[in-house]
Amino acid sequence: MTAEALLRHLRYLLVGPFPDGPLSGAALTLWMALLACAASTAAGIAFALLLDRLDNFDTRAAAGIASVLRGMLATLRAVPALMVMFWAYFLIPMALGVAVPETTTVVAALAAVGAAYIAQSLQAGLRAVGAGQRHAALALGMSPGQALLAVVLPQAWRIMLPSIANQWVSTVKDTSLAYIVGVVELSTAASQVNSRIVAYPAAVFGTVALLYFVLCSGVEMLPGWLPRAGSGAPAPSRSGHARVGA
């Protein structure tokens, strides 16, 4: 009877009432996580690169901007993701003056929190790359920006990828906080199903735990192939056979 009851509601756990209604359940969890991970990674890389460049400018203005940016990122890391999500739900519509879908505010909040952690990880990775790498790239005729993007960043990315993947896993799990703004993601869908078949809570939430395990395991597998996706440093046009050494 337990298996039969679960099978009747499995589709709702996976996609909700879609296509007759809005997408929800595990599919919505995956969609929000993918968007948030992509946005947080892009923003985290941008913040890390900006801070690296600001640190190389010996001016008060650059130091001030870097301090403000670090303070903002530290605040996002210190405040619970649930609170950031709650703020985004109210502040984004007020700032834009238009109604914003709840899923959009959830993605924005998760992306902001994730970007703060990824930026911190990449900053550590940039510092871990030997200074000789940057100096050798400059000696080969690269500009400071080219050396950072083509030589230092790819190495920092490979060093910190496991840490970044951990943040992606956290983002997948943090989608469960979307209930605070009424988004029916996987955990909320499970609660709704459990209220219908109250005799089998262990089976319902055990199934949900398995779905989260599958999603998070898929994310954890990414570091195994991402470094092989081709992030090596391109050779300078005038010294195609030269290698940048430490």
C-alpha positions as MATLAB code, in Angstrom:
seq = 'MTAEALLRHLRYLLVGPFPDGPLSGAALTLWMALLACAASTAAGIAFALLLDRLDNFDTRAAAGIASVLRGMLATLRAVPALMVMFWAYFLIPMALGVAVPETTTVVAALAAVGAAYIAQSLQAGLRAVGAGQRHAALALGMSPGQALLAVVLPQAWRIMLPSIANQWVSTVKDTSLAYIVGVVELSTAASQVNSRIVAYPAAVFGTVALLYFVLCSGVEMLPGWLPRAGSGAPAPSRSGHARVGA';
ca = [
       0.000    0.000    0.000;
       2.877    2.373    0.741;
       4.419    1.925   -2.710;
       1.039    2.313   -4.392;
       0.294    5.532   -2.510;
       3.721    6.940   -3.352;
       3.436    6.083   -7.032;
       0.135    7.951   -7.214;
       1.872   11.088   -5.974;
       5.327   10.601   -7.493;
       4.535   12.767  -10.502;
       3.513   15.599   -8.185;
       6.807   15.272   -6.306;
       8.719   15.423   -9.580;
       6.954   18.164  -11.568;
       3.860   19.200   -9.609;
       0.693   19.920  -11.622;
       2.739   20.741  -14.753;
       1.738   21.102  -17.629;
      -1.799   21.843  -16.405;
      -0.369   24.076  -13.692;
       2.916   25.696  -12.670;
       6.119   23.673  -12.591;
       7.007   22.629   -9.057;
       8.563   19.789   -7.100;
      11.966   18.367   -7.982;
      11.950   19.929  -11.452;
      11.512   23.417  -10.012;
      14.215   22.720   -7.422;
      16.616   21.706  -10.189;
      15.712   24.694  -12.370;
      16.185   27.228   -9.566;
      19.442   25.575   -8.495;
      20.859   25.623  -12.028;
      20.038   29.307  -12.486;
      21.354   30.256   -9.048;
      24.573   28.249   -9.482;
      25.259   29.759  -12.902;
      24.559   33.309  -11.714;
      26.517   32.921   -8.468;
      29.526   31.455  -10.280;
      29.607   34.272  -12.827;
      29.170   36.937  -10.143;
      31.671   35.262   -7.811;
      34.331   35.184  -10.538;
      33.645   38.838  -11.351;
      33.916   39.896   -7.697;
      37.129   37.908   -7.163;
      38.741   39.405  -10.265;
      37.627   42.911   -9.323;
      39.063   42.576   -5.820;
      42.312   41.217   -7.238;
      42.634   44.190   -9.571;
      41.718   46.685   -6.842;
      44.365   45.213   -4.550;
      46.975   45.933   -7.225;
      46.112   49.649   -7.276;
      47.919   51.488   -4.495;
      45.351   54.251   -4.095;
      42.929   55.197   -1.352;
      39.995   55.088   -3.751;
      40.761   51.512   -4.790;
      41.284   50.472   -1.176;
      37.985   52.081   -0.200;
      36.044   50.371   -2.974;
      37.651   47.035   -2.094;
      36.729   47.481    1.573;
      33.096   48.251    0.731;
      32.878   45.267   -1.603;
      34.459   42.941    0.946;
      32.027   44.232    3.562;
      29.054   43.518    1.316;
      30.278   39.999    0.568;
      31.013   39.352    4.244;
      27.478   40.469    5.133;
      25.974   38.057    2.610;
      28.045   35.236    4.086;
      27.086   36.145    7.653;
      23.332   36.555    7.157;
      21.282   33.329    6.902;
      20.140   32.507    3.372;
      16.547   32.428    4.615;
      16.811   36.070    5.674;
      18.410   37.097    2.361;
      15.571   35.349    0.541;
      13.023   37.193    2.660;
      14.713   40.533    1.951;
      14.853   39.812   -1.779;
      11.156   38.957   -1.820;
      10.231   42.417   -0.519;
      13.098   44.657   -1.677;
      13.458   43.621   -5.337;
       9.817   44.458   -6.248;
      10.104   47.736   -4.321;
      13.348   48.677   -6.087;
      12.055   47.784   -9.559;
       8.536   49.048   -9.019;
       7.035   45.946  -10.640;
       5.778   42.587   -9.479;
       8.538   39.967   -9.503;
       7.815   36.211   -9.525;
       8.628   34.455   -6.280;
      10.982   32.043   -8.035;
      12.966   34.997   -9.388;
      13.500   36.413   -5.912;
      14.575   32.983   -4.656;
      17.111   32.604   -7.466;
      18.404   36.141   -6.880;
      18.853   35.516   -3.154;
      20.602   32.169   -3.623;
      22.811   33.647   -6.341;
      23.830   36.546   -4.084;
      24.741   34.264   -1.188;
      26.533   31.804   -3.460;
      28.490   34.585   -5.167;
      29.803   35.776   -1.800;
      31.176   32.322   -0.980;
      32.532   31.624   -4.466;
      34.292   35.002   -4.548;
      35.970   34.175   -1.245;
      37.036   30.740   -2.535;
      38.457   32.162   -5.746;
      40.338   34.872   -3.871;
      42.016   32.128   -1.866;
      42.760   30.296   -5.102;
      44.272   33.386   -6.702;
      46.548   33.828   -3.695;
      47.508   30.145   -3.844;
      48.860   30.488   -7.388;
      52.542   31.341   -7.193;
      53.500   34.937   -7.932;
      56.015   33.574  -10.415;
      53.161   32.526  -12.687;
      51.959   36.102  -12.983;
      55.476   37.506  -13.345;
      56.357   34.998  -16.071;
      53.185   35.867  -17.978;
      54.071   39.555  -17.785;
      57.592   38.751  -19.004;
      56.069   37.031  -22.036;
      54.348   40.262  -23.019;
      50.937   39.810  -21.468;
      49.175   42.723  -19.842;
      48.247   42.385  -16.143;
      44.648   41.691  -17.129;
      45.656   39.047  -19.665;
      47.957   37.376  -17.149;
      45.131   37.273  -14.618;
      42.513   35.890  -17.002;
      44.656   33.546  -19.087;
      47.178   32.207  -16.564;
      46.246   32.841  -12.940;
      42.453   32.436  -13.000;
      42.394   29.001  -14.720;
      44.825   27.646  -12.126;
      42.893   29.207   -9.243;
      39.693   27.726  -10.669;
      41.158   24.219  -10.702;
      42.504   24.634   -7.169;
      39.213   25.849   -5.707;
      36.762   23.828   -7.825;
      36.015   21.287   -5.046;
      35.164   24.157   -2.687;
      33.005   25.804   -5.343;
      31.233   22.496   -6.001;
      30.441   22.286   -2.289;
      28.791   25.687   -2.568;
      26.747   24.437   -5.529;
      25.551   21.521   -3.388;
      24.580   23.972   -0.639;
      22.632   25.989   -3.197;
      20.672   22.896   -4.242;
      19.749   22.203   -0.618;
      19.007   25.856    0.157;
      16.241   25.851   -2.458;
      14.210   24.110    0.255;
      14.023   27.505    2.000;
      11.844   28.837   -0.812;
       8.760   27.822    1.155;
       9.132   31.124    3.025;
       7.856   32.990   -0.056;
       5.342   30.356   -1.133;
       7.359   28.539   -3.807;
       6.354   24.885   -4.111;
       9.760   23.272   -4.544;
      10.574   19.671   -3.660;
      10.374   19.955    0.133;
       7.112   21.904    0.050;
       5.637   19.458   -2.460;
       6.633   16.633   -0.112;
       4.838   18.328    2.782;
       1.717   18.656    0.645;
       1.869   14.985   -0.372;
       2.457   13.964    3.238;
      -0.674   15.837    4.297;
      -2.657   13.729    1.816;
      -1.212   10.353    2.835;
      -0.496   11.020    6.488;
       0.066    7.338    7.247;
       3.383    7.205    5.362;
       5.593   10.182    6.327;
       8.768    8.065    6.415;
       8.149    6.816    2.882;
       7.366   10.293    1.542;
      10.347   12.055    3.057;
      12.596    9.070    2.392;
      11.743    9.420   -1.294;
      12.460   13.142   -1.119;
      15.805   12.474    0.564;
      16.664   10.099   -2.286;
      15.772   12.766   -4.862;
      17.978   15.316   -3.095;
      20.762   12.728   -2.980;
      20.521   12.227   -6.746;
      20.548   15.981   -7.411;
      23.462   16.691   -5.077;
      25.441   13.688   -6.299;
      25.132   14.992   -9.838;
      26.532   18.339   -8.717;
      29.386   16.663   -6.837;
      30.391   14.830  -10.019;
      30.979   18.083  -11.921;
      34.564   18.657  -10.684;
      35.487   15.343  -12.292;
      34.997   16.681  -15.819;
      34.993   20.485  -15.575;
      38.823   20.795  -15.363;
      39.048   18.757  -18.567;
      36.663   21.108  -20.347;
      39.622   23.186  -21.500;
      40.579   26.011  -19.175;
      44.274   26.009  -20.037;
      46.116   29.255  -20.593;
      46.421   30.298  -24.228;
      49.949   30.874  -25.476;
      51.034   34.410  -26.318;
      51.038   35.142  -30.033;
      54.772   35.926  -30.188;
      55.992   33.050  -28.052;
      53.798   30.146  -28.948;
      56.237   27.511  -27.628;
      56.989   29.184  -24.319;
      55.578   27.801  -21.096;
      54.707   29.875  -18.070;
      56.506   28.439  -15.080;
      56.344   29.074  -11.396;
];
